[in-house]
Amino acid sequence: MKLAKPYLLLIFLVCFSLSGFSRSKSDSLLNELNNVLQKKDVYIEKKQERIAALRAKSLSAGNLRARFLVYQELYEEYKTFSYDSSYSYAKRLSQTASVLKDPALIASARMKMGFTLLSSGLFKETLEVLNSIKVAVLSPDEKIGYYFLKARSYFDLSDYNRNIDYWEIYNPRGISAIDSALVLAKPGTVNYLELKGLQDLRTGNYDDGRRVYTSLLKMPGLTPHQYAVNACCLSYICEIRGPQEKSVELLIQAAISDIQSATKETVASYKLADILFKKGDIKNAYAYIKQAMDEATFYGALHRQVKISSILPIIEAQWINQIEHQKKLLYIYSSIITLLVIFVVIFAVIIFRQLKKIRLADEVIKAANSNLQKTNETLEEVNKKLSIANTIKNEYISYYFNINSIYIDKLENFKTSIDKKLSSKRYDDALKTVHNLNLENERLELFNTFDTVFLRLFPEFIAKFNSFFKEEDQILIPKGQLLSTELRIFALIRMGIHDNDRISKILGYSVNTIYSYKNRIKTKSILQNDEFEDRIMEIEAV
């Protein structure tokens, strides 16, 4: 019985080291993103249903102009979904507009072709198409879109080249195109804010850019794709100026919007994977870089595939290493748990033997008490104390026997669960099971059981203990507990455990803490320090 207690606490401490971590807003958003990612096929299916309905509508269009309008709708569905289809319908729009001989429709169709070529990374071809457009025939809104598209072409070309000489050529041209669009845009509108935010971003005016994009994301009526693009821009500013956590949150929200809108022409997943990889979150980084490559491949964005390919092998290698490391850890944890089960079984055998010896001792004590009662009153008092000691031992042994039985069952169930998950190679589930061990609750349950047993043996302990103090210094019991820490220390002393080292191991405190508790209590008492523990030992059991 005496050997079991410190080793039981050792089991608690070993398992406690495997548990728990805090969660943040980013963790919650990552969970939401992972849930959305699992449903991505559902969002793609809904988009394909809309496309199928529009294709059927195009077949029944009565004239060329009606067909042009349906082609426009199909183009809008495809422009961030599939390069090949987007290119095909941009071409059909150009052909139909040419047949209609409508200069405005021809210019509009060429703008759509330019956007498609830009999204695929064909920058030279994009600028050739845009420069062939007659801007004068465009409506004011289309002119804004034209200059915005031209600015994006120069900015993307500048970023793709990654050469300071070409950056100094293309970036100013892009800013000039933005200036032309801002002249036409109405202040306070979504178009104006998008233009102003991009201008601030490219000129390094990040403080104004932050304010613009923050206002823009609060605007009503933003499409999911607009939200994702502008959230990525604000994320870039937060990545440079802080807070870094906000940058990650915005990228997660952008990635969620892209998946829910079945957008394949996107950068959010790639940027998020890159940042999480640098933060050491290899698991999520690997999932999102694969998603980014799937999106780029599905759409046909060659320049994005090249960019993603530069870090995909690095993340993939780290992910494989992490999986191997987790497998090793799981085998180690399984071995530790097996050893712990063996130790508990050994301790149970020891307890059985101790119980048998104590029962024999009980019979001897009862016989001695019977003889002593026939002698005198003093011997009767001794017999009474021995009987009380016997009761305490039985209760105490029964208490620890039950506790050990419970933990043997729990550890056997835990080992069976781990073995099953390792056998079926569900390593993440096995690791999650190990991490979910919560020994703080077990410790509280252990204390609550001890308090219950002790107070059943010494129901007047608290009242008699407090009688050793002035009224203002008496110990109050915390809400929801049976004994306070101070009372529990002296309860163990009343049970015959006087050694500070043993008390500290049982309660999970340092020896110095136990020493401080005892001195503080004795100092407040109305009794002499050297008399205090003697009076504690005089408190009688039932």
Buried (B, 14 or more C-beta within 10 A) or exposed (E): BEEBBEBBBEBBEBBBEBEEEEEEEBEEBBEEBEEBBEEBEEBBEEBEEEBEEBEEBBEEBEEBEEBBBBBBBBBBBBBBBBBEBBBBBBBBBBBBBEEBEBEBBBBBBBBBBBBBBBBBBBBEBBBEBBEEBEEEBBEEEBBBBBBBBBBBBBBBBBEBBEEEEEBEEBBBBBBEBBEBBBEBBEEEEBBBBBBBBBBBBBBEBBEBBBEBBEEBBEBEEBEBBBBBBBBBBBBBBBBEBEEEEBBBBBBBBBBBBBBBBBBBBBBBBBBBBBBBBEEEBBBBBBBBBBBBBBBBBBBBBBBBBEBBEEBBEEBBEBBEEBBEEBBEBBEEBBEBBBEBBEBBBEBBEBBEEBBEEBEEEBEEBEEBBEEBBEEEEEBEEBBBEBBBEBBBBBBBBEBBBEBBEEBBEEBBEBBEBBBEBBEEEBBEBBBEBBEEBEBEEBBEEBBBBBBEBBBEBBEEBBEBBBEBBEEEEBBEEEEEBBBBBBBBBBBBBBBEBEEBEBBBBBBBBEBEBBBEBBEEBBEBBEBEEEEBBEBBEEBEBE
